[in-house]
Amino acid sequence: MNSTKESLNVTEMMRAYDFTPETIQTINNEELLPAGLIRRLQKCYPQYSGLSKQEEPLFKEKTHYSGLIGFREILHELKANGVELDRIKEREFFLEVYRFMATKHILNTIDWSNYKNDPNYYLVFPQPDMINKVDVQKYLDAESDEERQKVVEAYQLKTNPHDGKQKLNKPFFYNDEGQIEILEGSQHKYPPIKLILDAGTQNCFAFCTYCFRHAQVRGDEDMFVQRDISQVHNYLKKHKEVTDILITGGDAGYISYRRLKEYLTPILEDEELLHIRTMRIGSRAITFHPEHLLTDQFKEILELLKMSVENGVQVVWMTHTSTPRELLNPGAIAAIQRLKKYGIKVKSQSPIMNTISLYKDEKGKVDVDRSAQNWIDLGNILAMLGVGFHSMYCARPTGEHHHFTAPLADITKVFSKIYRSLASINRPSRYITMTSSAGKTSLMGTTEIDGKKVFVLKFNEARNMEWMDRVYFAEYDEQENTIEKLKPYKADKYFYEDELEEIEGRLEEALKKESLKMASHD
């Protein structure tokens, strides 16, 4: 192998993505783009790869493009390079409702000569048909900015930002003074895992068009924000069933060294917190802004996480990847390599979304073979990169659900082909799931009972974890796209529904009562 040629190729790769000198130095000094790995990925998956890209990047210097101004800056740059998007006002309605953010990196991963077939384009760019025509027309007909803003605000009320009754997941406890404390920026729905939506992680590096946490990035009044870190530790000391904490947002990649150290130091030093065994970080930095993970400043966070690993606290970087295009570029690969060098495990929770990772044929039906192949190739690429394929999940019933979803019957066919095509060690660690207030339900496939086709369901997380032991059935439906709406097979209701209603009622009443008590203390 000609080492000079290999070195030149890596240099060209980095130039094509407009990496900063600091990023280039980190990649070279820490050898984060192994020649053998790059060569193998390129040889195996040239159809997805951005590793051979050599042309000048369209987007340079500016790291983020946000809001209407950023969107219009992107359009201006594209037009200057011969690319013109259509129906701009309709796209702007979407981004005003849900917000817009794109990084230089994700923009430069898009093949602008064939952008309509590039999943990364659909991942971050609003499309004219995402919002229903009636409301779009109201926006188009508005005669002033004030009128348009009223249309936007009215539509935001319809977007269901807290699907699955997430507000019921706020935990609370009585402190040493006997006062109630509600953790306004946390969720504790499943006993072993507690979510923390930290005050410093209420933004994203880029916004996914299918985002189900738009209340956070939009800054809604009822967003979850955890400001007091000691409150988290006090709660954990009273809840020994919690083994994992998940910092999320927004994007947990935004968390500062100081905030992260405040979370981790007591966990490593306080014997009352020995039951915490895993720290998860929910972030798309690897695929949206890998240079953030390749700076000298980020190294102090890596050292902190490495110390945690050395003290018996597993650290898992939970990324969200659903297409090979997101990974096959030098930034994403280098970021993964750097995390792994510091003992951090990387796993992918992977959303299966129409137009991004679920494809239609000429007749508008789900193309099972093409869709499955995307995921089969992704599973094998994750394996080559040493990334765990944690799960695939369906679009949640929030935002523009109708646009991103497909019939469960078709998704089951896609998943079945993926599952039987991948080696067992490279498969998703659970069947395809969908979240509701009851829990995370796996759609395990279909079977026949008395000659009748039915869906087979099973919880893999639940408000009552004992529900997980039971397989149950729903009537087969060719069109339904939401597990929660499937009809129970030969029953009026599912086995858990009465208990779920009781649990939800109890939580709602308790939170209401505790909120009133807190208000009276104030």
PyMOL commands that set and color helices and strands:
alter all, ss='L'
color gray80, all
select helices_A, chain A and resi 3-15+21-29+35-44+67-80+88-98+104-109+115-117+119-124+133-141+145-156+163-169+199-201+214-218+229-237+252-254+257-269+271-273+285-288+290-294+296-310+324-326+330-341+368-385+401-404+408-421+424-426+465-469+483-485+497-521
alter helices_A, ss='H'
color red, helices_A
select strands_A, chain A and resi 64-66+101-103+172-174+180-182+186-190+193-197+244-248+278-282+314-319+345-352+388-394+433-435+439-449+452-462+471-475
alter strands_A, ss='S'
color yellow, strands_A
deselect
rebuild
show_as cartoon
